[in-house]
């Protein structure tokens, strides 16, 4: 301590005085010189020590301040639309530091990137909301626009989707578009098929029902399918393709058994079976199997010398 150093200086003066003589001017002068020298060294040492202690204290405080900011930056985490308060807190803490303290913050780049990411995310969400509002009246040309907007929404983080305030508008537009497509596709099906277009109409009707199983147009599509099935079966019959004709009628009488017009399909099926009665079996041709009785259609295909029954379908006897 300073006191110890000063006491050491006084002892030195005393010693020096004793060496030169207590009453001599020379001894006193030498003693005072020694005292001044020792006292100066003590004061300088004390001052240097004090400066070092203060500097170390300041360094520890700087480190603590920088560490606090680093923790605040790490608390930001994944940047979402809800990250603004965390980013602002970290920025305020960073700005409150001295230049020296700021240089001690090792992850400042994370804070800078977080601010950039947040601003970009805000622009993305704002642009999506604006584009949804710009959809306007739905038409058959709206499909690509709606699909692109849905894709942009789906790519957002779950926490950010909440900030798309008009997402329900997009869902309504999508619903309108789907209904419009459904109506348009149904209207493309000829409600009164002819023998010339029966095959195409049947294909369209069945495709429509598969694509839109819950459509309000399903009952009408089934009626059209029955009409087209009868006509197409007649086309196959007229070209002596009884197997194809019966396949069409088999499917029709099973799938649309409660639909208006099914009676004609049942009658045609019975007529084809009756026509095949008694014919000689030919390879690949459907024939009536008399052992089954009326009301059942057996398919016999000649394999070598022996006709083989490979399928049986049950249907109602037509009214006379």
C-alpha positions as CSV (number, residue, x, y, z in Angstrom):
1,X,0.0,0.0,0.0
2,X,1.0,3.7,-0.3
3,X,1.4,3.9,3.5
4,X,3.8,1.0,3.5
5,X,5.8,2.5,0.7
6,X,5.9,5.9,2.5
7,X,7.0,4.3,5.8
8,X,9.7,2.6,3.9
9,X,10.8,5.9,2.5
10,X,11.0,7.5,6.0
11,X,13.1,4.6,7.2
12,X,15.4,5.1,4.3
13,X,15.7,8.8,5.2
14,X,16.5,7.9,8.8
15,X,19.2,5.5,7.7
16,X,20.7,8.0,5.3
17,X,20.8,10.7,8.0
18,X,22.5,8.3,10.5
19,X,25.2,7.6,7.9
20,X,25.9,11.3,7.4
21,X,25.3,12.5,10.9
22,X,22.1,13.8,12.4
23,X,23.1,17.4,12.8
24,X,24.9,17.9,9.6
25,X,23.2,19.7,6.7
26,X,24.7,17.2,4.4
27,X,22.9,14.4,6.2
28,X,19.5,16.1,6.2
29,X,19.8,17.0,2.5
30,X,20.7,13.4,1.6
31,X,17.8,12.1,3.8
32,X,15.3,14.4,2.1
33,X,16.5,13.4,-1.4
34,X,16.0,9.8,-0.5
35,X,12.6,10.5,0.9
36,X,11.5,12.4,-2.2
37,X,12.8,9.6,-4.5
38,X,11.1,6.9,-2.5
39,X,7.9,8.8,-2.1
40,X,7.7,9.5,-5.9
41,X,8.2,5.8,-6.7
42,X,5.5,4.8,-4.3
43,X,3.0,7.3,-5.7
44,X,3.8,6.3,-9.3
45,X,3.4,2.6,-8.4
46,X,0.1,3.3,-6.7
47,X,-1.2,5.3,-9.6
48,X,-0.2,2.6,-12.2
49,X,-1.8,0.0,-10.1
50,X,-5.0,2.0,-9.8
51,X,-5.1,2.6,-13.6
52,X,-4.6,-1.2,-14.2
53,X,-7.4,-2.0,-11.8
54,X,-9.7,0.5,-13.4
55,X,-8.9,-0.7,-16.9
56,X,-9.5,-4.3,-16.0
57,X,-12.9,-3.3,-14.4
58,X,-13.8,-1.4,-17.6
59,X,-12.9,-4.4,-19.8
60,X,-15.0,-6.7,-17.7
61,X,-18.0,-4.3,-18.0
62,X,-17.5,-4.1,-21.8
63,X,-17.5,-7.8,-22.1
64,X,-20.7,-8.1,-20.0
65,X,-22.5,-5.5,-22.1
66,X,-21.5,-7.2,-25.3
67,X,-22.6,-10.6,-24.0
68,X,-26.0,-9.2,-23.1
69,X,-26.5,-8.0,-26.7
70,X,-25.3,-11.3,-28.1
71,X,-27.9,-13.1,-26.1
72,X,-30.6,-10.8,-27.3
73,X,-29.6,-11.4,-30.9
74,X,-29.6,-15.2,-30.3
75,X,-33.1,-14.9,-28.8
76,X,-34.4,-13.7,-32.2
77,X,-34.3,-17.3,-33.6
78,X,-36.1,-18.1,-36.9
79,X,-37.4,-14.9,-38.4
80,X,-41.2,-14.7,-38.7
81,X,-43.7,-11.9,-38.9
82,X,-43.8,-11.9,-35.1
83,X,-40.0,-11.3,-34.8
84,X,-40.1,-7.5,-35.0
85,X,-40.1,-6.9,-31.2
86,X,-37.1,-9.2,-30.7
87,X,-35.2,-7.5,-33.5
88,X,-35.9,-4.0,-32.2
89,X,-34.8,-5.0,-28.7
90,X,-31.5,-6.3,-29.9
91,X,-31.0,-3.3,-32.1
92,X,-31.6,-0.9,-29.2
93,X,-29.2,-2.7,-27.0
94,X,-26.6,-2.7,-29.7
95,X,-27.0,1.0,-30.3
96,X,-26.6,1.7,-26.6
97,X,-23.1,0.3,-26.6
98,X,-19.9,2.3,-27.0
99,X,-17.8,1.8,-30.2
100,X,-15.4,-0.4,-28.3
101,X,-18.3,-2.6,-26.9
102,X,-19.9,-2.9,-30.3
103,X,-16.7,-4.3,-31.6
104,X,-16.9,-7.1,-29.0
105,X,-20.3,-8.3,-30.3
106,X,-19.4,-11.3,-32.4
107,X,-22.9,-12.1,-33.9
108,X,-23.9,-8.6,-35.1
109,X,-24.2,-10.1,-38.7
110,X,-27.0,-12.3,-37.4
111,X,-28.9,-9.2,-36.3
112,X,-28.3,-7.5,-39.6
113,X,-29.5,-10.5,-41.5
114,X,-32.5,-10.9,-39.3
115,X,-33.5,-7.3,-40.0
116,X,-33.1,-7.9,-43.8
117,X,-35.1,-11.2,-43.6
118,X,-37.9,-9.5,-41.6
119,X,-38.3,-6.7,-44.1
120,X,-38.3,-9.1,-47.1
121,X,-40.9,-11.3,-45.4
122,X,-43.1,-8.3,-44.7
123,X,-42.9,-7.4,-48.4
124,X,-43.7,-11.0,-49.4
125,X,-46.8,-11.1,-47.2
126,X,-48.0,-7.7,-48.3
127,X,-47.6,-8.5,-51.9
128,X,-49.5,-11.8,-51.5
129,X,-52.4,-10.0,-49.8
130,X,-52.5,-7.4,-52.6
131,X,-52.4,-10.1,-55.3
132,X,-55.3,-11.9,-53.7
133,X,-57.4,-8.7,-53.7
134,X,-56.5,-8.3,-57.4
135,X,-58.0,-11.6,-58.5
136,X,-61.3,-9.9,-59.3
137,X,-64.1,-11.8,-61.1
138,X,-63.3,-15.5,-61.5
139,X,-63.2,-16.9,-65.1
140,X,-61.8,-20.0,-66.7
141,X,-58.6,-18.1,-67.1
142,X,-58.2,-17.7,-63.3
143,X,-56.9,-21.2,-62.6
144,X,-53.2,-20.5,-63.0
145,X,-53.4,-17.3,-60.9
146,X,-55.2,-19.0,-58.1
147,X,-52.9,-22.0,-58.1
148,X,-49.8,-19.7,-58.0
149,X,-51.2,-17.7,-55.1
150,X,-52.0,-20.9,-53.2
151,X,-48.4,-22.1,-53.8
152,X,-47.0,-18.9,-52.4
153,X,-49.2,-19.2,-49.3
154,X,-48.2,-22.8,-48.8
155,X,-44.5,-21.9,-48.8
156,X,-44.9,-19.5,-45.9
157,X,-44.0,-20.6,-42.4
158,X,-47.1,-21.6,-40.4
159,X,-46.6,-18.6,-38.0
160,X,-46.6,-16.2,-41.0
161,X,-49.8,-17.6,-42.7
162,X,-51.8,-16.0,-40.0
163,X,-50.8,-12.6,-41.3
164,X,-52.3,-13.2,-44.7
165,X,-55.5,-11.5,-43.6
166,X,-57.5,-12.2,-46.8
167,X,-56.7,-15.9,-47.2
168,X,-60.4,-16.7,-46.9
169,X,-60.9,-14.6,-50.0
170,X,-58.5,-16.8,-51.9
171,X,-60.3,-19.9,-50.7
172,X,-63.6,-18.5,-51.9
173,X,-62.1,-17.6,-55.3
174,X,-60.7,-21.2,-55.6
175,X,-64.2,-22.6,-54.7
176,X,-65.8,-20.4,-57.4
177,X,-63.3,-21.5,-60.0
178,X,-63.8,-25.2,-59.2
179,X,-67.6,-24.8,-59.5
180,X,-67.1,-22.9,-62.8
181,X,-64.9,-25.7,-64.1
182,X,-67.4,-28.3,-63.0
183,X,-70.3,-26.5,-64.7
184,X,-68.3,-25.9,-67.9
185,X,-67.2,-29.5,-68.2
186,X,-70.7,-30.8,-67.6
187,X,-72.1,-28.5,-70.2
188,X,-69.6,-29.9,-72.7
189,X,-71.4,-33.3,-72.4
190,X,-74.2,-33.7,-75.0
191,X,-77.4,-34.3,-73.0
192,X,-79.0,-36.0,-76.0
193,X,-76.3,-38.4,-77.4
194,X,-76.7,-39.9,-80.9
195,X,-75.4,-43.2,-82.3
196,X,-72.7,-41.1,-84.0
197,X,-71.3,-39.6,-80.8
198,X,-72.5,-42.1,-78.2
199,X,-69.0,-43.5,-77.4
200,X,-67.5,-40.0,-76.8
201,X,-70.5,-38.9,-74.7
202,X,-70.3,-42.0,-72.6
203,X,-66.5,-41.4,-72.0
204,X,-67.1,-37.8,-71.1
205,X,-70.0,-38.6,-68.7
206,X,-68.1,-41.3,-66.9
207,X,-64.9,-39.1,-66.7
208,X,-67.0,-36.3,-65.3
209,X,-68.5,-38.5,-62.6
210,X,-65.1,-39.8,-61.6
211,X,-63.6,-36.3,-61.4
212,X,-66.5,-34.7,-59.5
213,X,-68.1,-37.5,-57.4
214,X,-70.0,-35.0,-55.2
215,X,-71.2,-32.7,-58.0
216,X,-74.7,-31.5,-58.1
217,X,-74.8,-32.6,-61.8
218,X,-74.2,-36.3,-61.0
219,X,-77.8,-37.4,-61.4
220,X,-78.0,-35.7,-64.8
221,X,-74.7,-37.2,-65.8
222,X,-75.9,-40.7,-64.9
223,X,-79.0,-40.3,-67.1
224,X,-76.8,-39.2,-70.0
225,X,-74.5,-42.2,-69.4
226,X,-77.4,-44.6,-69.6
227,X,-78.6,-43.1,-72.9
228,X,-75.1,-43.2,-74.3
229,X,-74.6,-46.8,-73.1
230,X,-77.7,-48.0,-74.9
231,X,-76.7,-46.3,-78.1
232,X,-73.1,-47.5,-78.0
233,X,-74.2,-51.0,-77.2
234,X,-76.5,-50.9,-80.3
235,X,-73.5,-49.7,-82.3
236,X,-71.5,-52.7,-81.2
237,X,-74.4,-55.1,-81.8
238,X,-74.8,-53.8,-85.3
239,X,-71.1,-54.5,-86.0
240,X,-71.6,-58.0,-84.6
241,X,-69.4,-57.2,-81.6
242,X,-71.7,-58.8,-79.0
243,X,-69.0,-59.1,-76.4
244,X,-68.4,-55.4,-76.4
245,X,-72.1,-54.6,-76.4
246,X,-72.8,-56.9,-73.4
247,X,-69.8,-55.4,-71.5
248,X,-71.3,-51.9,-71.9
249,X,-74.7,-53.1,-70.8
250,X,-73.3,-55.1,-67.9
251,X,-71.6,-52.0,-66.5
252,X,-74.6,-49.8,-67.2
253,X,-77.1,-52.1,-65.4
254,X,-74.9,-52.3,-62.3
255,X,-73.7,-48.7,-62.0
256,X,-76.9,-47.0,-63.0
257,X,-79.6,-49.5,-61.9
258,X,-81.9,-46.9,-60.3
259,X,-81.5,-44.3,-63.0
260,X,-84.2,-43.2,-65.5
261,X,-83.8,-45.1,-68.8
262,X,-82.2,-48.2,-67.3
263,X,-85.2,-50.3,-68.4
264,X,-84.2,-49.9,-72.0
265,X,-80.7,-51.1,-71.2
266,X,-82.0,-54.2,-69.4
267,X,-84.3,-55.0,-72.4
268,X,-81.5,-54.6,-74.9
269,X,-79.3,-56.9,-72.8
270,X,-82.1,-59.5,-72.8
271,X,-82.6,-59.1,-76.5
272,X,-78.9,-59.7,-77.2
273,X,-78.9,-62.8,-75.1
274,X,-82.0,-64.1,-76.9
275,X,-80.4,-63.4,-80.3
276,X,-77.3,-65.4,-79.3
277,X,-79.4,-68.4,-78.3
278,X,-78.7,-71.5,-80.4
279,X,-75.8,-70.0,-82.3
280,X,-72.7,-72.1,-82.8
281,X,-69.9,-71.1,-80.5
282,X,-67.2,-69.1,-82.2
283,X,-63.8,-68.2,-80.7
284,X,-64.2,-64.9,-78.6
285,X,-68.0,-64.7,-79.1
286,X,-70.5,-64.4,-76.3
287,X,-73.2,-67.0,-76.4
288,X,-76.3,-67.8,-74.4
289,X,-75.9,-70.8,-72.1
290,X,-79.2,-72.7,-72.2
291,X,-78.3,-74.6,-69.0
292,X,-78.7,-71.4,-67.0
293,X,-82.2,-70.6,-68.0
294,X,-83.7,-67.3,-69.1
295,X,-82.4,-64.3,-67.1
296,X,-78.8,-65.3,-67.0
297,X,-76.1,-64.7,-69.6
298,X,-73.3,-67.2,-69.9
299,X,-70.2,-66.4,-71.9
300,X,-68.8,-69.4,-73.8
301,X,-65.6,-69.2,-75.7
302,X,-64.6,-72.2,-77.8
303,X,-61.2,-73.5,-76.8
304,X,-60.4,-76.5,-79.0
305,X,-63.5,-78.7,-79.3
306,X,-65.0,-77.8,-75.9
307,X,-67.0,-74.6,-75.2
308,X,-66.2,-73.2,-71.7
309,X,-68.5,-71.1,-69.5
310,X,-66.3,-68.3,-68.1
311,X,-68.8,-65.6,-66.8
312,X,-72.3,-65.3,-65.7
313,X,-74.4,-62.1,-65.2
314,X,-77.9,-61.8,-63.7
315,X,-80.4,-59.3,-65.0
316,X,-84.2,-58.8,-64.8
317,X,-86.5,-60.3,-67.3
318,X,-87.9,-57.6,-69.6
319,X,-91.6,-56.8,-69.4
320,X,-93.7,-57.9,-72.3
